[in-house]
Amino acid sequence: MANTSIILRVELAHDQVTFGDVASVISQAGGDVTSIDVIRVGKESSVRDITVDVQDSVEAQVVDAIKALKGITLINVSDRTFLAHLGGKISVQPSMPIKNRDDLSRVYTPGVARVCTAIHENPKKAYSLTIKRNTVAVVTDGTAVLGLGDIGPQAAAPVMEGKAMLFKQLADVDAFPICLDTTDTEEIIRTVKAISPVFGGINLEDISSPRCFEIEARLEEELDIPVFHDDQHGTAVVMMAGILNALKVVDKPIDSIRVVVNGIGAAGVSVCKMLLAAGVQRLVPVDRDGAIVRGGSYDQPMWQWLAEQPQVEAVPGGLDQLIAGADVFIGVSRAGLLKVEHVKAMAKDPIVFALANPQPEIDPELAAPYVRVMATGRSDYPNQINNVLCFPGIFRGALDCRAHRINEAMKLAAARAIASVVSEEELNELYIIPSIFNDHVVQNVRHAVIEAAIKTGVANRIPPDFR
């Protein structure tokens, strides 16, 4: 379950209750007191702020237990997560101060007119004379936000702001949330194209499948800046990094393994494409209606593409039948779908990536006795497959070489770069993927992405450290 931290401001009547009584009640209700701040102390009463760590499921019962305690007045309940969001999490700051009229005339009128004219005469100068060279639009329509689903653009904004924070802190990329009040595919494409002149890249986020496929494909084709749908490709890149290291742990070559991917939506399709690009020769894509088989006919264009790949198996059936003998299971589907019996039926030293959030396809504790390497999308278990390992470095590299797209070679290079951060000495069943706070991740990914962009001809600039 997810944990949160709340601050309870309470007034204690000294003749009726002690702080020990309060702490005991909180503990019995499932909370953990982590700090106490005295706000005011009087002869008859005192006011204190009590910080309590709780699971989301027991927050209400902790509050109710405090309310029921005689001698306590609950003044206020503050959720520290909500406090962190007050007023938004990002802001715009100028790169220089404006102290006098001379400064004003250079950054605005009349001096700015000369710069505008220079860009008009040579549009490529926008990269050196505006924020374009370091700015990414994080674009959503709010239709597939986290595990919440279609919650709309306003409710999606906190996620996009958080992503902008990560871009800046981890890779010094200036990102801005663009939350669109439309779900119309054509309108989204038109809008993103219309705002693109000021941005050096487009990060699509939390757009539902299958519309996300067409939106990304069209924007890639019609824009001259990189477009990256993180829900698809970010998941696939970090998953691939984990698989590469997991295969080292179990000592299996990638061209010998049989992989079952469950959940062939936006992320699942991209996972399959990444596995094929990395050299997997036996792939079993499975969705709720069963396997997508080689030679089959499907209305969904990406499923049809999979059905045309020679590495995709031609045997029909569902997960119950097809999991037998698999070396690797990758789930991007729903909680509880993978059973212990399924894992027992897999090949020796099975690798299970249960990436459904917030609850994985199988409880890691249940899988542990039968799985050699386990990964999830959660931070409270080892081997978290987290997109944050991917998108800051990929865009840092793409912006630095002014790539006009992010191709499969760049994504695979990013995966290998992430995997390389874990040294041979560190690599083990419980550590196949680096921490998002590892300083080497962004710089390794940046370097690998630029190198791949140059080799594949999509770079429009050679950064100084590559000359």
N, C-alpha and C positions, 0 to 999 in steps of 0.2 A: 504494500500500500504506500501511497505518496505521503511524505511527511511535510509538515509546515510548522511555523513558529508563530505563536500569538502572544500578545502582551495584554495582561489583565490588570487594569487599574482598579484597585479595591481599597475600601476604607474599612479598617478593623476596629471594632469597639473593644477596648482593652479588657473590660470587665466581663466580656462574654466569650471571647475567642482569642487564641494565640496563633502566631504564624505557623507553629508546628501543626496545629489543626488544619490550617489551610493547605500546607504542603502535603499532608497525609491524604486529604480529600482529593487533591489533584492527582496524586500517585494512584490512588484506588480507582480513579476514573480513567486511567490510562495515559496521563500526561507526565512529563519529565521536567521539573523545574530546573532551568539552566542559569538564571540570574534574578536578583532582587534589587530594585532601586528604591530607596526611601525618598518619597516626594515631600511629605510633610509629617512631622511628629508632634502630637499634642498630648496633654495629660490624659484625656479620655479616649482619644482615637489617633490612628495614624493612617496615612495614605501611602500605598506602595504600588510600584509597577512590577509585576511578576511575569517574567518571560518563560514560556512553557513550550517545549517541543511536543507536538502531538501528531498522530496519524490523522489524515483527513476524516477518516471514519469515526473518530472518537472526539473530535473537536467540540461538537455540540454537547456531548455528555459531560465533558470537563466544565464547560460554561454552566450547564444546568446544575452540576454538583456544587459549584461555588455559589450560585444563586440560592441554593437550598440551605446553605450553612448559616446557622443563626449567628448574628453578630457581624456579618459581612454585608457590605453594600458594594455591589459591582457597579463601578462608575462608567467604565468603558472597556471595550474589547477591540484591540487593534491587531490586524493581521500584518506581519512584517512584509509579506509578499505584496500586499496591497499598498503598504506604505512606500515600497520601492518604486511603485508605478505612479505615485501622485505627480501630476503635471507632466507625465511622459518620461521616458528614459533617455532621450537624446535631445540635443539642441544644435543650433548652427552658430559657429563662432567665426569671426573675421580672422584672416591670416595676418593682418597688420592693423594697428590703431589709426584712427583718423583724428589728428590733434589740431589741425588748423586748415585754413582755406587752401593752402598749397597742396596738402594731402588730399583734400576733397576734390580738387580740380584734376588730380592725377587718376584717382580711382573712379571718379564719376565725371560729370560734365565740367569742362569741355574735353578734357584729355582722353576720356574713354572712347570718344568718337574715332580717334586715330586707330585704336585697337580694333574697333568694330569694322572699320574699313579694311584693315589688314586681313581680317578673317573672311570678310566678304570676297576679297580678291583671291584668297587662298584658304579654303575651308579647312585644310589639314592643320592650319595654325591654331584651330580651336583646342587641339591637344596640348599645345604649349602655353596658350594665353587664357584658358578658362579651366574650370574644375573638371572638364570632361575626362581628362587623362587619369583621374583617380576616383571617379564617382560611379556607383552602381545603383540602379533602381531595383528595389525588392518589391516585386509586383504580385498582388494576389487579388482574387475576387471573393475570398472567404468561404469557398465552398467545400474545402477539405482540410480543416484546421486541426492539426494534431489528431487526437482521438475524438474530437468534438463534432466533426462533420461540417455541415453547411450552417455556419453561424453568422455569415454576412461580413461585409468589409470593415465595419466599425469594431466589431468584436475581435476581428483578426489583427487589428492594429498593434496590440501589445506584443504579439509574436514577431511581427515584422520589425518593430522597434528593437526588440531583443536581438534579432539577427543583425540589425545595423550596428548595434553595440559590439557584437562579436567581430564583425568585419573590421571595425576601427581598432579595437583592442589587440586583436591577434595579427592583423595584416596591414594596419594603417590605411585601409580602404574606406573612403567616405561613402556610406550607403544611406539611402533614404527610403522609407516605406511609402509605397504607392498602393492604396487600397481602393479598388475600383468598384463602384456601385452598379455593376452590370455582370450578368453571367452569359451574355451573348458573345459567342466566339468571335464573330466578325468585329463587333464593337471593341472587344478587348484588343484584338490585333491592331485595329485602327488607332486606338488610344495609345498603345505602347509605341507604335511607329511615330505618332505625332509628338510624343514627349522625348523621343530618343536623342535629339540633337545635343542635349546637355549631358547625356550619360555616356560613359565608356563601356558599359556592359549592362545586361538585363538578367536579373536572377528571378525566375518565376518560382512561386511558392504557394503551396496549399490550394492548387486549382484541381478540381475533381477530374477523374478519368471517365470517359476517354477524351474529353475536350482538350485536356492538357497536351495530348500528343499533337493534335493539329495546330494548336496555338504555338507550341514550341517550334514545330517544323516550318510553319509559315514565317514566323519571325526570323528564324535562322536563315531562311531563303531570301527574305525581303529586307533585312537589315545588314549593315556592314560592321556591326559590333557583336561581340560574343553574347550568346543567349544560353542560359543554363537553367534547367528545371531541377532544383535541388532534391525534390521528393523522389524523382526518378534517379538521376545520375549521382547525386551525393550519396544516397543509400548504396547504390551499386559500387561506387568507388571504394567506400570504406569497407563494405562487405568483402570486396575483392582483396583488399589489403589483409583483412583478417583470414580469408581462405588461404592466401599464399603462405602466411606464417603457420596456420593450422596444419597445412599439408607438410610443412617441414617437421612439425612436431610428430606427426604420425608416419613420416617417411613414405609418402605416396606421391608419385609424379602426377601433375595435373592432367596429362593426356591419358591417364589410366583410370581415372575415377568416374563413378556414376553419380550424377547430381540430380536430386529432386528439388524443384523450386515450387513452393505452394503459395498460390495467390498471384495470378497473372494480371495485375492491374498496372498502374503507372510505374511503381517501383519494381514489381516483378518482371515486367518486360525488360526494363533496363538492366536488372540483375542478370537475366538470361543473355542479353546481348554482351554484357561484360564478360561473363563466363566463356562464351563462345570466342570472343576476341582474345581471351587469355589462353585458349587452347583446350578447353573441355570438349571431349569427343562423344560423351554419352550424357544427354540432357533430357530430363523428364519434366516439362512444365505441366503443373496441375492446377486447375481452378475448381470452383465449387461444382461444376457439372462434369468434372473428370479431366483426363489428360488431353492436352493439345498434342495431336499426333502428326507425325510426318506424313504428308500426302493428304491431310484432311482439308476440309473447306470451311472457312469461318467468315462471318460478316465483319468482325473486328479486324481492321487492317493489320495491326501489329500481331495478332494471333495468327493471321494468315501468313505473315512474314516468318514467324516461328515455324509454322507447318512446312515451310519450303526449305528449311535448313537441314542439311544431311546429318547433322549431329543429334537432331531431335529424334527420340525413339518413336517407333510406329505402333507400339502396343497400347491399346486402349485400357481404360479402367480408372479407378479412383485411388486415393492415397492408400487405402487399406491394402490394395493389391500391389501397388507400384513401389511402395517404400521398401519392400523386401530386397535385400542385397545392395541398397544404396550406400555409398561411402559418405555422402554429404546430404543433409537436409537443410534447406534454406526456406524459412517461413516469413512471408510478408503478408500475412492474412489475418487470422483472428485467434483470440485466446482459447486455449484448451483443445485445439484441433489435433495436436500430436499426442498420442497416447504412449504409455510405457511399452505396450506391446509392439507399437510401431518401431520404437528405438531398438528393442530387443531383436527385431527382424532385420535390422540393418547389417552391413558388412562389419568386419572386425575393425576396431578403433574408429567408431563412427564420429563424425563431426556434425554438430547440430547448431545452427544459427536460428534461434527463435526470436524474430525481430518485431513481432506484433507489439504495439504499445497501447495502453499502459501495461497490459498483461500479456506475456509471451504465449506462444503456441503450446508450450509445456512448462510446467513449474520446474525451474532448474534443480530444486532439491529432489524431485521425483526422478529426473533424468540422470542425476549425478552418478549413480552406481553403474550406469550402462553406457555413458557417453565419455569418449576420450577428451574431446574439446567442445566446450559449450560457450556460446555467445548470445547476448540478448541486446535489446535496445535500451536497457535500464542501467542507471548509474549505481544501483545498490548491489549489483552482481559484477564479477570479473568480466573482462572482455566486452565492454560496451561498444556497440557499433553506432557511432555518433557522427552525424553529418558535419558537425563543427570541425572535425579533423580534415575536412575536404574543401569546403567552399572558400574559406579565406585565402588559402594558398593558391587554389586554382585561379581565382580572380586576380590575385596579386600578380601571378605570372602572366595571365592573359592581358592585363592592363599594361604591364611593363614592356611587353613585346608588341602591344597593339594588335593582338590576334583578332581576325575578323570572325572567328568562330572557335568553339571548343569541340574538337573532334574526338573520335574514339581513341586515337593514339595518345592524345593529351590526358584523357581520363585514365587510361591504363597506366600511363607513366605516373600519374598522381597516386594511383593505388600502390604501385611498386615503391614509390617514394615513402609513402606512409608506412608500409611494411618494413622498409629498411631502417626506420628509426629504432625498431626493437633489435638490439644486438643479438648475436648468437648466444652470448653468455646469459642474457636476460630471458631469452625465449623459453617459454614453458606452457603447459596446458592452461594456466591461469593468467598468462600475460602474452597475448598474441597481437595486441593492438596498443599503441602508445596513448598516454594521457593527452587530452586536448590542451593541457597547459605546458606540454613539452615544447620548449623553444625551437627544437629542430624540425618540428612538423611543417610549419609554414615555409621555412626557408628551403627545406628539401623538396616540398611539393612545388613551390615557385620555380626552382631550378629545373626540375624534371619537366614541368609543363612548358616552360620556355624552350627547352631543348627539343621537345617533341613538336612544338609549334614551328620552330625553325626548320626541322627536318621534313615536316609535312607541307611546308610552303604556306602556312596560314598566318605567319608573323609578318607584320608590316614595319617592324623596327627591331634592330638588334641592340639589346641593352648593353651598356658599357662593359659590364662584367663578362660578357660573352664575346667581346671583340678580340 
